Amino acid sequence: MARPCVSFCFSSKISPSVSLESVVLIAVDRFGAVVYPLRSPLISSKLCPFFILATWIVAMALISPYLFAYKLVQYTERFVCELHWNEVVGESSYFDNYTVLILVPYHFIPLVLIAIIYRQQRERNVSKMAIAIVFVVC
């Protein structure tokens, strides 16, 4: 009965990670299509299966410590799946370090990357529109 608990909790952690990686790849692909419209796509259709597989592998690797930390605990009349880092790593600050290690490169950096990409894309679109307006008016 413990395996469904661990599987459910593990998969619930992987899905947002894969989604985040996918959003970053979509942002990079859109940026390439808008900024360099005549070039071949940055992420070609031949590379798509590789990137899909890579997003799942990276997500599973980063979330894998949770496989060992979730435990099925029995209370009076029910079972609960709980996170028990201390049983896995002892009385250390591993969980705090792991959380920071995941948050900064895996959430903060992609957020900044996406913001920069979309900002440059918007500035390029505004520049194109300004050039088009000046051309039409003249």
Summary of the structure (lengths in Angstrom):
residues: 138
radius of gyration: 21.9
end to end distance: 74.5
largest distance: 80.7
contacts: 329
relative contact order: 0.13
helix: 75%
strand: 7%
